[in-house]
Amino acid sequence: MTIAQLQDRYANELKGFGASLPDDLATGLAGLESRFDEAQLDRWAKAGVALANHSLRSWEASAEYFRASPQVAARLSFEELEHWLALATGLATESSLMAAAFLKATPDALAHLTTAELDTWSQQGGRLCRGNWKSIALAGLYFQHSPRLLGSLPLASVGRLVDIIDQLTERSYELANSVLEGAGEIFEHLAAADREPFLAFARAVTRASWADTRLYFERGPKLIEGVAADQRGAFLDLASRVTMDVGRQGFPLFADAAQSLTQVEAEDHGALLAFASSVAPGSSTAAMEYLKSAPFVRSRLTAEQMGRWAETGIEILKQGNAEGAEAYFRLESTRAEEMLRALSARVELPAVSSMLRLYAKALSGEQVAVLSSEELVDRNIGWMSESAPTTEGTTIYLPPFVSSFPEQASNFQVYKVYTTHQTGRLEFGSFGYRWGEQGPLTPSTVVDREQRRAAALAERGIDATEAAAATEATEAGEVAPVERLASTAMQRYFNMFSDRLLISGLFTIAEDTRVDAFVSREYGGIRAWLARLQSIESERRPEVRAMGLRQAFVENLLRASLGRPDTVRWPLTMQDTLAQALAALKIAEQPGATVQDTAEVAAALYDIAMRIPNLPQDAIEADWLAPDEDMISIAPDMPGGGEGGDAPMPSGEEMAFQNPEQPEFRGDFKPELVQLMMKLKDQQGGQQDGTASPLTKEQLMELLQNSVEITISEWAEGDLASSLGMFLDNLEKDSATPASEKKGEDGESGDEPGGGEGADDEELKVEVEWHYYDEWDFRASDYRPRWCRVGERLGDEGDTEYYEEILRKHHGLVMETRRQFELMRPESFRKMRRLEDGHEIDLDEAISFHIDKKAGVGPLARVYSRRNKIERDVAVAFLLDMSASTDEEIEKQRQKYEEEEEDFQGDPSKYFQWLAQRRAKQAIEPPKRIIDLEKESTVLVVEALEAIGDAYGIYGFSGYGRDNVEFHVIKDLDEEFSDRVRKRIDKIDPVRSTRMGPAIRHATHKLDQYDAKVKILIMVSDGRPQDHGYGRDRTEKEYAVHDTKQALNEAKRIGVTPFLITVDKEGHDYLKQMCDDIGYEVVDNIESLPRRLPTLYRHLAAD
């Protein structure tokens, strides 16, 4: 039978299906004619027609069969082709669409599959089909993407991917589709060695936390890019093992560890992963935490030191304390930090700032704050470097750490040199330049210079008083006109020079030379280290011959200022010019030199520098030589215009000029900006001396635009005016802020009069002083360092009416309590008589005074007496729970523990009358809350303690989370009782949660700082400690109890007697464990708290 006859025969049978099906048959026959005989072609066509008749839409599969057969036949025998169709028919039984996708994808898939693998491939797709439309579409998608997947993965690996997809379908078909669609591209771009480990980790993630599978396929390839290529497989294998162990935390640990590895040198990855793999059997989490902390630890330790640090974590793990090892490698352990400090040569500023502050005070004789340079940069007032030491005229700012040397002792000495140089700037008057004053060693030339400039400008027709032209002239390379009124002396000085950048660099070199000379003379103890750092800085200066000639001149002056003139290199033909400059610079080194002399030396150096063109080296036809002995030992002298003053200079095209980089130990120097800040502070404080008018905004804007000490473009993008305005606002705010507020210190002035009525009415910003405390992790048997942040703030103020009302309401109890307290140790008080002031009038002395006065004797009015504390020395801190639960009404709280509520027992017809009366009574007298009883108790205790004279503080605590533990000061230990305290008691209100540990530690710290023989801490609470993150999850209670117990033991160890009072009737359940041998009491009748609290204190203080 011919091809045409076959076509005609079967075309008729296919007419009832898709219109294109006969054409597809004809195309297939034409493609197969050369490969098969007539009988085979007949069997092939007949099989296709049978497939079309298989089910309702199986004709679609038949069409794909006809189209794909010519390509498939190129790879398969006729018998294999028939088997291929049999596979498709089997798939069509489940879904004709799936069968069509299988047939269509086969030609491309056969490029990667053997004939024998066709069965496995079809089975993989068939496994995804579960009869519903979503699964059918997914199976079809699988066959569609199979050729691309098979190009990167063997069939067995594709099968493992199908396992992942199949698992995802149990949760989300959308997620399964998304993963399948993206898999082909992902595996194509992965290195061949990474594909199997990547797939293995994908399976682990899907089993542990199916929702993270999408994240892994989206982010995983990018995450592992930062891992060394030869270590990615090992990393992914480790991640797989960890995920199988820790479950849903596996992917987050993997992501964090991968990001950490990108921050470590690639050559270290192998050692890190090998160690992590050795840790994993003991604790998978510890292994990943080790990798996460690696960048931080590695930045502070050498590879060998890091190995020693890690071994300590292994020791903890071997002791069976897996959680302790995890905390160690997570750096949430004091032992980890102590070990890090012991091994590291790096010195952190927080660890030595107190010592450096005392050192600066010893040098200067004044209190000087020492803070991190990061804080100055954050203030956005002109300082940009976080790693440079500097000062803004009042405070020393130092880099957050120093790691210049391999020993801690040496790095601490570096900090001392930094501190000494900045202290020298403050002590030796680096910011005290005054216009026109003559220095001890040099006459003042600035007035003459200014007049000569004005005359030169007048000859050119420029008004020298026109300040607006200054910037334009400077940018055009012309001499900038003198401003009508310079804001500061330093600004006026710099304005005299056309090249502000050059004069600023020369002034800095000359002044630092003067300061270093003073330091060497005055502070012999630091002399050796100063010389060492000067020498090191000299050796690592940039190549001078690569600079322009003028820039090389300034660089050579800087090298000479470091005490290493032997490192200077200068053209032979211009040696006399350099000699004049070195002689001038030596004036700044002389005893008695001041900043006025610095200014004159810098001006002389400027004159010399301006004669030197900034030509490149190849334009200088001379050898560059070191100075000879005569030049090194040249005497100090100002240039006189003699030999070398008018020496001819080479000419040519000049390079752009830049000032040399400052030596590290000298740091940033901004005298113009500092003088401006000082003037703004005087202006804000009303300390203008009348010699100059207040600064206008226009003057400030002009100064900032001209200054080379700040770079506005680095702070804000956009137009210059808005950037300058923003900076100016920051500067004015900073100048108006007292230094104590910048350091977070309490700025309250106490109860001194003179504030006026408006002072109390004005709403002041709440100042918070932050403190950091460790937290005890009982599972790790170690502290979490600086884990909790306690914010101490003054309590809000209400009015005194509440306090007076409580006194009226409990008058009898108040008087009784006072009498009981007055009986305590009466021998410890002595009545002092005949005083000019005191607590009460002595009637006998008053009568005697009036008798003597009538008699004309004229005695002093010593009519007062006072009971002075002689022996009794007690201080107590009351710590009140201000958590949200204290807002609970006492009646409701009572109902928790009483099975039956008081019900109406009368005539049913009068029930609603009874209910209305009850509600009316509650409206008139709102039900008391737990916090109300705490406040009433506080009033009674205050009255009692005022009677006996013991020092006492009242504090409240609450907050939410470890970063915001609120500590409210109602009355501080050293604060006098006053109306302000009464007002604060009124505003004791419920806030949020109860993180007891840090609150106890802060109260203990306050008691420890107070000088008293007996110290007592009494905490009043309504329940167990609980807070966000105060344990593994919300349900865990043990962690909080153990941390509170540890805080109480810490208090006991330093001599503070803690005592806990709770109104929680279930308190015995946890207080036994929490307090151990520390005293506590559960107040069964909550309404007795006001009476019970003073009684408990009386017993505690008497013991």
Order of alpha helices (4+ residues) and beta strands (2+ residues): alpha-alpha-alpha-alpha-alpha-alpha-alpha-alpha-alpha-alpha-alpha-alpha-alpha-alpha-alpha-alpha-alpha-alpha-alpha-beta-alpha-beta-alpha-beta-beta-beta-alpha-alpha-alpha-alpha-alpha-alpha-alpha-beta-alpha-alpha-beta-alpha-alpha-alpha-alpha-alpha-alpha-beta-beta-alpha-alpha-beta-beta-alpha-beta-beta-alpha-alpha-alpha-beta-beta-alpha-alpha-beta-alpha-beta-alpha-beta-alpha
